[in-house]
């Protein structure tokens, strides 16, 4: 039976400008993300620097804005000095976070070079687990200072005359988590991040810093962690991080498709906590959010337990995503677009091989997973001004929530040409949905393009040889009505229509 829905949009009802960093990703020294992923010197597709050119092409195609590096849990036990200088002199280390061998053949200079080739910005993480203020300021001096000092001259001797100019820095990673090397209490971390941020901004006043929020919304310290850390470091930081992964362990599509409700409430709670501390501080400064780890992650949990410890680049966290996962990723992107007034940075975790939209084979051949398509569409058409949609639709109940809307949607206005893009997910597994659009302040607009990712077969996957889930174009008719297929991701392009 056809479901009915409606979206009302007004040019003046704006959430805010979409920060291009909302379409960022994440690369960690974990599994085959680096070795066998972005860096594969022995494959037929590698360039003279050892970068996989097929991966580079796909990263550019996805228009990834920025990449967070080098972790993740990895960074909390990492000495950045291990990854600079002549490769033959770099130490092999026991990497404790993922119980692997780190060869350090790919380090800071290689990543900065790769980022330039991929046309992405760099979001650099510093170790506040086993290290602290001194290592952070030295790394920043190495990266950003012009010259004439020990670390800036060391950078030059290592082959980079010009500074890297990295402007966004993560101060540690998931420091609230007992699994984290150097795990700290909120008071311990709050004091440390405050002092680290102050020193880094003395070295380079132009940088922005991200403090660790909760590792997920189910942490027992969630809320109190944010409040305590901000009580120490509010004046010194610019962003607070959020991390969350979404699962379907129980094979319950209805609940899995409600993941965007969980993300929405998580963001709202963190915003409330930030503003509570703002009130206590009696300041006009606003803390923004960096959702710098998000994705679906659960498929590889069983197989990863079979992988032996202390191997080089083991095939860890290699989830193979299906159409259902793509739908969920689409709803999460929609949720981020509806919070652009406070969420300025978001990183799909991760980029290559490790819970990733891009996979590589042993010979270096690279291909896209299902989750790449919603990210691609949002990255291509989601840059502009996010509008506040008023929606009307039916709801459903599931094990998590009582009233989940069947329709998830976001809308982006593009002032340069006056067009509007609507992203819409029909979460009904078995019923199509008639969608009516009311663009009351836009004049005579109509749908001029409708891209559909049909996910009716929830368990359809992609592969290196054949794409089984792909978008296709419907012929536009210029109306303000369309039908959303069951279990589908939709991109509607609207322009003034004769």
N, C-alpha and C positions, 0 to 999 in steps of 0.2 A: 504494500500500500504506500502510495506517494506521501512523503512527509512535506510539510510546508515551512518555509523560513523567509525572513526578511532582514535586510540590512539597510539602515538609514545612515547616510553620511552627509556631513556639512563641512564645507571648506574651512569654516572658522572654528570648528571643534577639533583642535589640534592637541595631540599629546606632546609632541616635540619633534625636533629634527633627529633623524636617525644617524647616529655616529657610525661611520664606516667600519669602526673596530668591532661592531656587533657581529661581523662576519669573519671572525678570526678562528684560529685553530691552535693546535698544541702538538709539540714534538718532545718526547722524553727519551732518554737513554733507557729504553725498555723494550725487550723483545726484538722484533725486526723493524722497529720504527725508524731507527737511524741506519744500522748496519743491515743491509739487505732491503732497505726501504728507500730513503732519500739518497743514501750513500751506498753504491754498489759498484765499486771500481772494476770488478772482473766480469761484468755483464756486457753483452754486445750493445746495450743502449747507453752506456756510460760515456760522459764527456772526459776531457783531459784531467778534470779535477775529481773524477770518480762519482759525479752526480748522475743519478738515473734521469735521463732526459725525458723518458715517458712520464715519470712522476712529475717532473718540472712542468711539462705541458699540461697535465691534468690539474695541477695546483693553479696554474695561470688561468685555465679554463673556468675553474670554480671561483676565480676572483677572490681568493682568500686575502683578507686585508693585512693580517698580522699573525705571527706565530709565537706562542709562549714556549720558552726553552730555558734550561734543559730538564726541567721537572716541575711538578711531580715529586713523588717520594724520593726519586733518585737524587734530587738536589740537596736533600738534608744530610747526605754523607759525602758530598762531592767537593773535591778541592779543585777550583777552577784552574789553578796553575798546572794541573796534570795535562790539560788539553791544549797547551800552547808550546811553541818552540818546535825543534826538529822532531819529526815523528819517531825516528829511531831511538830517541832518548825519552820518549813518554812512557810512564810506568803502566804496567798491567795491574789492575786492582781487583780485589774482591768487592763486588757491588752488593751491599747488604740489603738494600730495599727490595730487590727482585732476585737475589741470590744467583747472580750471573757474574761472568768475567767481563770487566770493562777494559778494553784495549787502549782507549783514549786516542785512537787513530783519527777520530772525528772530534774536533773541539771547537773552541770559540771562533777562531778565524775561519774555519771551514763552514761553520753555521752562518756567519755573517756573509760570507761569499755566496753560500747557497741561497740565502734570503734575497740577495740582490738578483740572482738569476731567476728566482721564483717571483720576483716583484712583490714581496711581502715585507711588512714592517717587522721589527723585533721587539718582543716583550721578554725581558731577561729576568730570570729568577736568581736570587742569592741564597746561600746556605745559612739559615739561622738555626739549624739543628745542631751540628757539631762545631759550627763556627759562629761568627758574630760581626760586630761593628767593624773591626779592623779589616777582615777579609772583604767585607762589602765595600768599604771605601776604597780599598786598593783595586778591586775589580772595576769600580766606576772610573777611577783615575786612569786605569789601563784602557778602558773603552772610550772615554769621552774627552780626556784632557789633551790639548793640542800638542804639547811637548815641553821639554826642559825639566822633566821630573823623572824619577826612577821608573815608574810604571809606564808612563807615556813613551819614554825612550825605549823601554823593553818592547812595547808594541811595535815600534818602528823597526827595531832589530829583527822582530819576528815577521816583518814583511808588510806591515800596514802603516804607511806614512801618515795617512789622514785618520782622524778619530772616527769611531763607528757611529757616534751621535745617537746612542740608544736613549730614548726618552721615557719609557715606561718600565718600571721595575717591580717585581713581586718580592716581598720581604718574607721569604720562607714559603713553606707549603704545608697546609693541613696540620698546623702545629697543635691543634686540639686533639688530634688522634693518637691514641696509645700505640698504634702501629708505627708512628712516625719516629725516625731516628732523631733523638734530641727533643722528644715530646716535652711540652711545657704546660704549666698551668696558665690560665688567662692572665693572672697578674705578672707572672714571669715573662710571658710573651709580650704583653702590653708594654712593659718597661723596656724590653729589648727593642721592640719595633719602634718605639718612640725615639730612643737614642740613635738607632741605626738611620732612621729617616732624617733626623736632624743633621747628622754627619754627612749623609749623602747629599743633602740639599746645600750643605756648605761647599762640598766639592764641586757640585754642578746645580745651581739654583733652578735650572730649566727642567729638571726631571720631575716626573710624577711617580708616586709610589702606591702600591696596593698592599694593604695589610690582610692577613688571613682571617676570614670569618670562619664559621662552622664548616666542617667537611661535608655535612649533609643535614637536612632538617630533622633527622631522627637521632642525632647525637644527644646524649643526656644533658650536655651543657649548653645546648642550643638556646640562644637568647641571652643567658647570663654570660656566655663567652663574649658575644658581640658587645654587650654593655660594658663589661670590665675592660676589654681591650680598648674600646673607644674612650673610656674614662681616662686611660693613660695617654693615648696617642692621637686623640681627635685633631688637635691643632697641627700635627706633623704629617698626617697622611692625606691622601686624596681619594682613595677608593677602598672599599671593603669587599673581599671576595666571597663568592658563594660557589659551592660544588654540589652536584647532585647527579646520580645515575639512576636510570629508570629500568624496571625489570618486569618480566612476565613469567616468573618461575612457576606459577600455578596454571599456565595456559588458559588464562581468563581474559579474552580480548576486550570485553566491556570495561573491566577495571584497568587494564593496561592503557586503553585509550583515554582514560581519565587522568593520565599522568600530567597533562598540562594544568589541571586543577591544583595538583600538588605543587608544581612549579610556581604557579600564580600566588598561592598562599605563602610559599617560602619567601618569594620576593617581597610581598606585602609585609610580612613579619619583620624582615630585616630593615626595610625602609622605616617602619615604625620605631624600631630600636635605635636606628641612627638619629631619627628626629627627636626621640626622647632624650638622648645624650646631648643633642644640639640645644635643647631647652635647658638642660641642667648647666651647660657651659655658657649659656646666655651669649651665643655667638650667631652671626649671620652666615657663617660658613656651612655649606651643604656637603655632606659626604655622598659620593656617587658609588655605584656598584659595578663590580667586575665579576660576571658569572663565568669564571675562567676555566671551569671544567663542567661540561654537560654532555650527555649522550645516553643512548640505550646501552646496557652492558649486562649480559647474563649468559649468553650462549656458550662461552668458552670456559666457564668455571670448572666443569668436570674434567675436561681434557687437560687443563693446565696442571692439575694435580699429578699427572703422569709424567711430566717433564722433569728430568733430573736437574738438581742444583749445580751451579758453577759451570755452566756451559756458555759459549759465546753466542750472543744473539739468538736465544731460544725462541721458538714460535709461541710466545705468550700472548694471551688476550686477543686471539685472532677470531673474533666473532664474525660469523657469516650472517649478514643481515637479510631479512626478508621484507615483503611488502608491508606487513603489519608494523615492523620497526620504522619503515619510511613514513607511515602515517603518523606515528607518535613523534618522530623527529619534526615533521611538519607542524604539528600542534605546538611543540615546544618553541619552534621559531616564531610562530604566531604570538605566543605568550611574550617572548622577548620583545617583539615589535610593539606590543601594547604597553611596554614599560620603558620606552626609550627616554622618558623624562628623567629616570634615575639609573637605568642600566645602560652604561656607555660602552662597556667591553663585554664580549662573550666569546668563549673559545670552545668550539666543538672538539671534544677530546676522544681520540687523537686524530692525526691527519693521515698517516700511512701505516697499514698492516695491523696496528694495535687499536682495537675498537674504532675502526677507521672507515671513511668513505672511499679511500683508495687502497687497493691491494696490489701486491707485486708477486710474480712467480719467481722461481729460482733463476730463470734466464733473464729476469729483469722486466719482462712484459708486465704492464700495469693496466688495471681496469677499475671501473667504478662499481661500488656497491649501491644497493637501492637507496640508502639514506643520502647519497650524494645529490639526488635530484631535487628534493625540497631545499637543501642548502644552496644548490646552484641557482634555483629560481629566486629564492629570497635574496641571494647575493646580487643577482643581476637586476632585479626589479624592486628590491626593498629599500633602496637608498633614496631618501627624500624626506617628506614630513609625514610622520605617522598620525593618522586621524583616529578619532575616538568613535568607533562604530556603535550604534545602538542596534541590538539584534533581538529578533523575536523568533523563537523556535521551540520545538518540543524538547523535553529532557528525559533522561532515563536514570534508573537507580542501579548501583552495583555494590560490590562488597566494601568499597572504600567510601563512596559518597552517595547521597540520596538523590540529588538533582544535578546531573551532568548534562549540559547542552549537547544535543546531537551535532550542532554546528559550532565549529571553532573558526574565527575569522579575524583578520587584520587588514587594514587599508593604508596605503601609502600614496600621498599626493606628490606629484613631480612638478614643482613650480616652473621649471625651465620650458616645459611644453604643455603644461596644463592637464596632463593625463593622470589617471588614477589606476593603481594596481590593487586588486583585492585578492588576498590569499584566503582560501576557504577549504576546510576539511569536513566532509560528511562522515561522521563517526558511526552511522548506522551500518551494520554489516550486510543487511539484506534488503534495505529499502532505499530507493532513489529519493532525492529531495529537490523540490522546486524552490528555487531561490529568486526572490524579487529584490531589486535594488532601488532605493529611493535616494537620488542625488539632488535633493531639493535646491541647493544653492549653486549648483554647477551649470545649470542651463540644460540645453538639449544634448545630453550625453547618451551613449549607448555602448554595449559590449562589442569591441572590435577584435578581440582575441580571447580564446579560451583554451588554455593548456591543461591537460588532464593527466594525472598519474593514476591509472586504474589499478587499485590494489585488492580487487575482489577476491583473488586467490591470495589469502593472507600469507601463505608460506612460500610464495614464488620468490626466487632469488636471482641474482645476476651471476655471471661467471666470466672468465677470461675470454671465452670463445663466442658466447651468445648472450645477448641482453634479453632477458625474458620479461622485465618490467621496465617500460620506458614511456615517456610522455609523447603525446601526439596532439596535433592541432585540429580543432573543430572549426568549421566555417562560421564566421561571425554573421549575425543578422542585424546588428545595430539596436537590438531591443535591450530592455533592462530586466529581462527574465532569462533564466537558464535552468537546466536540470543538472544537479550534481549526482553522479553515479554513486551507488553504495560503496562505502569504504574507498573514498577517493580524495586525492590532493588536487586542488584546483587553483589555477592562476588566471584571474579575469583581468583583462586590460580594457580600460574604458577611456573613450575620447569623445570630444564633441562630434556629434553625428548629424548629417543633414536630414 
